[in-house]
Amino acid sequence: MTKIKVGGVPEHFNLPWHLCIEDRNFEESGIDVTWTDFHGGTGEMSEALKNGDIDVAVMLTEGSIKEICDGSPFKIIQTYVKSPLMWGIHVHADSDFKKIEDLKNQTAAISRFGSGSHLMTYVHANHQNWNTSKLDFKTTQNLAGAKKSLTEGTSDYFLWEHFTTKPLVDNGIFRRLGDEPTPWPCFVIVTTDGFLEDNSEVIEKLLKPLNQKSKTLKSLNHIEELISKRYHLKIKDVKEWLKITEWSQHQLSENDVYFTQKKLKDLNLINQEKKYSEFIF
């Protein structure tokens, strides 16, 4: 039995992984998968991959591509979710910010530099025609840290996945001023060159049950109720999320890599672009 340590955010997108573990689908393929939640997101997972704490991570596309461009020894083994991620733009409910324009020159909370909340703040600012060189950030580690920061006023706004933060909006802690969808597929599955050296043959065994589960997830009985209960989301929000979310069973395309790199380069978030072959397994 090959042991593989996998990491991902504790969000509804990763339900196929958990169902595969619980249903012993990985074990049937001769793989023992252990899962670790990373509340700090892609930035935290990148460090865990480099340190060997995990072998495989479900990371944001933009963060993964930036890491590889910056020299991290990573390879993308597949697109995981091909639809865009809907990033809610949040302020504290009691703040004086009423519209997106009010956030210009204000401080953005981010989990850490290189994370999705960091990179997408640039994408959002660029779409607003703001001067991205003047963006100001406060690192907060995770969603709980951002909630504390916005409450205390040490930061002013925060980008995080729309549905994950929906309970905070419903409870009157955050107010959402709008959404910023990613202009690329949102999640990819990433591993390290070191892991692939000795385990390249098990990648297909890992992906086969996962892809089967993600392909059939929406048709499972009572799937809305299951997601609602597990992730503390309202049924109507789960239905809306399922409607706009599409999993993938294929490799990230050359066009998606090119477009994401170009956007990151235009925003001065990477110094150099690389060939498609340097990103994928």
C-alpha positions in Angstrom: 0.0 0.0 0.0 1.5 3.3 -1.1 1.1 6.1 1.4 0.3 9.6 0.0 -0.2 12.7 2.2 -2.6 15.1 0.6 -3.5 18.7 1.6 -6.3 21.1 0.7 -8.5 23.8 2.1 -11.3 22.7 4.4 -14.0 23.7 1.9 -16.8 22.1 -0.1 -14.7 21.8 -3.2 -12.7 19.0 -1.7 -15.6 16.7 -0.8 -14.7 14.2 -3.6 -11.4 13.6 -1.8 -13.1 12.9 1.5 -15.7 10.7 0.0 -13.0 8.6 -1.8 -11.2 8.2 1.6 -14.3 7.3 3.5 -15.6 4.9 0.8 -12.1 3.3 0.6 -11.8 4.0 -3.1 -8.1 4.9 -2.8 -7.4 1.7 -0.8 -9.0 -0.3 -3.6 -6.3 1.2 -5.9 -3.6 0.2 -3.4 -3.1 3.7 -2.0 -3.4 4.9 1.6 -4.4 8.6 1.4 -4.2 10.8 4.5 -5.7 14.2 4.4 -4.6 17.5 6.1 -6.7 20.6 6.1 -4.8 23.9 5.4 -6.8 26.9 6.7 -4.1 29.2 5.4 -4.8 28.1 1.8 -2.4 27.9 -1.2 0.5 29.9 0.5 0.5 27.5 3.5 0.3 24.4 1.3 3.3 25.6 -0.9 5.4 25.7 2.2 4.2 22.2 3.3 5.0 20.8 -0.1 8.5 22.2 0.0 9.1 20.9 3.5 7.8 17.4 2.6 4.9 17.6 5.1 2.6 16.6 2.3 3.1 14.9 -1.1 0.2 16.3 -3.0 -1.8 19.5 -2.7 -5.1 20.9 -4.1 -4.0 24.5 -4.8 -5.2 27.6 -6.6 -4.1 27.8 -10.2 -2.6 31.3 -9.9 -0.7 30.4 -6.8 0.7 27.2 -8.3 1.8 28.9 -11.4 3.5 31.7 -9.5 5.3 29.2 -7.3 6.7 27.3 -10.4 7.7 30.6 -12.1 9.5 31.5 -8.9 11.5 28.3 -9.0 9.6 26.0 -6.7 10.1 22.3 -7.7 6.4 21.7 -8.3 4.5 20.0 -11.1 0.7 20.3 -11.9 -0.7 16.8 -12.4 -4.3 17.8 -13.3 -6.9 20.5 -13.2 -9.2 19.8 -10.3 -12.0 22.4 -10.7 -12.2 24.0 -14.1 -14.8 26.7 -13.3 -13.7 30.0 -11.9 -13.5 30.7 -8.2 -15.9 33.3 -7.0 -14.0 35.6 -4.7 -16.2 37.7 -2.4 -15.0 41.2 -1.6 -15.7 41.6 2.1 -15.6 44.5 4.6 -16.7 44.5 8.2 -20.4 44.9 8.5 -20.0 48.0 10.7 -17.5 49.7 8.4 -18.2 52.9 6.4 -17.3 51.2 3.1 -20.4 51.0 1.0 -19.1 50.3 -2.5 -16.1 48.9 -4.3 -14.7 52.4 -5.1 -14.4 53.1 -1.4 -11.7 50.5 -1.0 -9.2 52.3 -3.2 -5.9 52.9 -1.2 -7.3 50.9 1.7 -5.5 47.9 3.4 -6.4 44.4 2.2 -6.2 41.4 4.5 -4.5 38.4 3.0 -3.7 35.0 4.4 0.0 35.3 3.3 2.0 36.6 0.4 1.7 34.4 -2.7 -1.8 33.2 -1.6 -4.9 33.5 -3.6 -6.2 36.3 -1.4 -3.0 38.2 -2.2 -2.9 37.5 -6.0 -6.6 38.1 -6.5 -6.4 41.4 -4.7 -4.1 42.5 -7.6 -6.4 41.1 -10.2 -9.4 42.9 -8.6 -7.4 46.2 -8.3 -6.3 46.0 -11.9 -10.0 45.5 -13.0 -10.8 48.7 -11.1 -8.0 50.6 -12.8 -6.3 51.2 -9.5 -2.5 51.6 -9.2 -1.5 48.1 -8.1 1.9 49.4 -6.9 0.2 51.2 -4.1 -1.7 48.2 -2.7 -1.3 47.8 1.0 -1.6 44.4 2.8 -2.0 42.9 6.3 -1.2 39.2 6.6 -3.7 37.4 8.8 -2.8 33.7 8.1 -6.4 32.5 7.5 -10.1 33.3 7.5 -10.3 33.5 11.3 -7.4 35.9 11.3 -9.0 38.1 8.6 -12.3 38.2 10.6 -10.3 39.4 13.6 -8.4 42.0 11.6 -11.5 43.5 9.9 -13.2 43.6 13.3 -10.3 45.4 14.9 -9.8 47.7 12.0 -6.2 46.6 11.2 -7.3 45.9 7.7 -10.2 47.2 5.6 -11.3 44.5 3.1 -10.7 40.9 2.3 -11.1 38.6 -0.7 -12.1 35.0 0.1 -14.3 32.3 -1.5 -17.9 33.6 -1.8 -19.7 30.6 -0.3 -17.2 29.8 2.5 -17.6 33.3 3.8 -21.4 33.4 3.3 -22.2 32.4 6.9 -20.2 35.4 8.1 -22.2 37.6 5.8 -25.5 36.1 6.9 -24.5 36.5 10.5 -23.8 40.2 10.1 -20.0 40.1 10.6 -18.9 40.7 7.0 -20.7 42.7 4.4 -20.0 41.7 0.7 -19.5 44.5 -1.7 -19.2 42.4 -4.8 -17.4 39.4 -6.3 -14.3 38.9 -8.4 -14.2 35.6 -10.4 -10.9 34.1 -11.4 -10.2 34.5 -15.1 -8.8 30.9 -15.1 -9.8 27.4 -13.8 -9.6 27.7 -10.0 -8.0 24.6 -8.6 -5.2 22.3 -9.7 -3.6 19.2 -8.2 0.1 19.8 -7.5 3.0 17.6 -6.4 6.8 17.9 -6.2 9.5 16.8 -8.6 11.0 14.8 -5.7 7.7 12.8 -5.2 7.4 12.1 -8.9 10.9 10.7 -9.1 9.9 7.7 -7.0 6.1 7.7 -7.4 5.1 8.7 -10.9 3.4 5.4 -11.5 1.0 5.9 -8.6 -0.4 9.2 -9.9 -2.8 7.5 -12.3 -4.0 5.2 -9.5 -4.6 8.3 -7.3 -6.5 10.2 -9.9 -8.7 7.4 -11.3 -11.0 7.1 -8.2 -10.9 10.8 -7.5 -12.0 11.7 -11.1 -14.8 9.1 -11.0 -16.1 10.6 -7.8 -15.9 14.2 -9.0 -17.5 13.3 -12.3 -20.6 11.8 -10.5 -20.7 14.0 -7.4 -23.6 16.2 -8.5 -25.8 13.1 -9.2 -25.3 11.5 -5.7 -28.4 11.1 -3.7 -29.1 14.0 -1.2 -25.8 15.7 -2.2 -27.2 19.2 -1.4 -28.1 18.0 2.1 -24.7 16.3 2.6 -22.8 19.5 1.6 -25.0 21.7 3.7 -24.5 19.6 6.8 -20.8 19.1 6.4 -19.9 22.7 5.6 -22.6 24.6 7.5 -24.1 26.2 4.4 -27.7 26.9 3.5 -29.3 24.5 1.0 -30.1 27.4 -1.4 -26.4 28.4 -1.3 -25.3 24.9 -1.9 -27.6 24.6 -5.0 -26.3 27.9 -6.3 -22.7 26.8 -5.8 -23.2 23.4 -7.5 -24.8 25.2 -10.4 -21.6 27.2 -11.1 -19.0 24.6 -10.2 -17.5 22.2 -12.6 -14.8 19.6 -11.7 -12.2 18.5 -14.2 -10.6 15.2 -15.1 -8.0 16.6 -17.4 -4.7 18.3 -17.4 -4.4 22.1 -17.3 -4.3 23.4 -20.9 -1.4 25.2 -22.4 -3.7 28.1 -23.1 -4.7 28.4 -19.4 -1.0 28.3 -18.3 -0.1 30.9 -20.9 -3.0 33.2 -19.9 -2.4 32.9 -16.2 1.3 33.5 -16.6 0.7 36.6 -18.8 -1.7 38.1 -16.3 0.7 37.5 -13.4 3.6 39.0 -15.4 1.5 42.1 -16.4 0.8 42.6 -12.7 4.5 42.3 -11.9 3.8 39.3 -9.7 6.3 37.1 -11.6 9.6 38.0 -13.2 9.8 35.4 -15.9 7.5 33.2 -17.9 8.2 29.5 -18.5 7.4 26.9 -21.1 4.3 24.8 -20.7 6.4 21.6 -20.3 8.0 23.1 -17.1 4.6 23.2 -15.4 2.9 19.9 -16.1 3.6 16.3 -15.3 
